[in-house]
Amino acid sequence: MLRQALGDVLRVLRAAQHQIPRSHILTIEQAAQALGVTPRMIRRLTASRQLPYVKVGRLVRIRDTDIAQCVEEWTVPSIEFRRTPRCLRQC
């Protein structure tokens, strides 16, 4: 009974593994290059918890999917600029 339950759990985990999107793990320098900022800025963002990171021992790594998600969150939408007709500006 226990063996069957463990087998069921393993099958579920294997199936879920194929559904989880894989991401690339970047160093601080690679993440900085991807965003076009300095490594110091990446360290500030991770220290303030604005950019999620992964600790591997004492090393800090950043997933490319986290960078993409942060860029989406940080994107400021454009506004539509309507030009005022000249006759209204002079009045």
Backbone torsions as a table, in degrees:
resi	resn	phi	psi	omega
1	MET	NA	-46.5	177.7
2	LEU	-64.4	-40.3	179.4
3	ARG	-62.4	-39.9	179.5
4	GLN	-67.3	-41.1	178.9
5	ALA	-63.3	-42.9	177.7
6	LEU	-64.3	-38.3	176.8
7	GLY	-62.8	-40.3	177.4
8	ASP	-63.6	-43.2	179.5
9	VAL	-62.8	-43.7	179.1
10	LEU	-62.1	-40.8	178.3
11	ARG	-63.2	-41.3	179.0
12	VAL	-64.7	-43.1	179.4
13	LEU	-64.7	-40.6	178.3
14	ARG	-65.5	-39.3	178.1
15	ALA	-66.5	-40.3	-179.9
16	ALA	-68.4	-31.5	-179.0
17	GLN	-61.7	-35.2	180.0
18	HIS	-76.6	-18.2	-179.0
19	GLN	-91.5	-19.2	-179.6
20	ILE	-77.8	123.4	178.8
21	PRO	-68.6	135.5	179.2
22	ARG	-81.9	145.0	177.2
23	SER	-127.6	158.7	178.1
24	HIS	-92.8	141.6	179.0
25	ILE	-98.0	125.9	-176.1
26	LEU	-112.6	151.1	171.9
27	THR	-77.7	171.7	178.0
28	ILE	-61.5	-40.6	-179.7
29	GLU	-65.5	-41.3	178.8
30	GLN	-66.8	-39.7	177.9
31	ALA	-65.0	-39.7	178.3
32	ALA	-63.3	-42.1	178.9
33	GLN	-65.1	-39.2	179.9
34	ALA	-64.3	-36.3	-179.9
35	LEU	-90.6	-11.6	-179.1
36	GLY	75.0	32.6	178.4
37	VAL	-125.8	-180.0	179.4
38	THR	-85.4	157.5	174.5
39	PRO	-58.3	-31.9	178.1
40	ARG	-61.4	-39.3	178.4
41	MET	-64.2	-39.5	177.7
42	ILE	-63.8	-41.9	178.2
43	ARG	-62.4	-39.7	177.5
44	ARG	-63.8	-43.0	-179.8
45	LEU	-65.0	-37.8	178.8
46	THR	-73.8	-37.3	179.6
47	ALA	-65.4	-34.9	179.3
48	SER	-88.2	3.7	178.6
49	ARG	62.6	25.3	174.9
50	GLN	-84.4	-22.1	178.1
51	LEU	-123.5	115.8	-179.7
52	PRO	-63.8	149.2	179.6
53	TYR	-143.9	166.6	179.4
54	VAL	-118.9	132.7	176.3
55	LYS	-97.2	125.1	174.4
56	VAL	-116.6	94.5	-171.5
57	GLY	67.1	-119.6	176.5
58	ARG	-99.6	-2.0	-178.5
59	LEU	-84.7	144.1	177.3
60	VAL	-105.7	128.5	178.4
61	ARG	-128.9	151.7	-177.3
62	ILE	-126.8	131.7	178.6
63	ARG	-78.8	140.3	179.5
64	ASP	-64.6	-29.0	177.7
65	THR	-68.1	-33.8	176.3
66	ASP	-67.9	-37.7	177.1
67	ILE	-63.4	-46.1	179.9
68	ALA	-61.9	-40.0	179.7
69	GLN	-66.3	-41.3	178.3
70	CYS	-65.3	-40.1	177.9
71	VAL	-60.8	-41.3	176.8
72	GLU	-61.5	-43.3	-179.3
73	GLU	-68.8	-34.5	-176.9
74	TRP	-84.4	-10.3	-176.7
75	THR	-68.5	128.0	178.7
76	VAL	-95.0	122.4	-177.9
77	PRO	-69.2	148.9	178.4
78	SER	-79.3	157.9	176.3
79	ILE	-113.3	153.0	179.4
80	GLU	-83.9	124.2	-179.4
81	PHE	-98.2	122.8	177.7
82	ARG	-107.8	126.8	-179.3
83	ARG	-81.3	132.8	178.6
84	THR	-78.3	131.7	178.6
85	PRO	-56.5	146.2	-175.9
86	ARG	-59.3	-36.3	-177.8
87	CYS	-66.6	-28.5	178.1
88	LEU	-78.3	-29.1	-179.4
89	ARG	-73.4	-31.5	-177.0
90	GLN	-80.5	-21.2	-176.2
91	CYS	-77.2	NA	NA
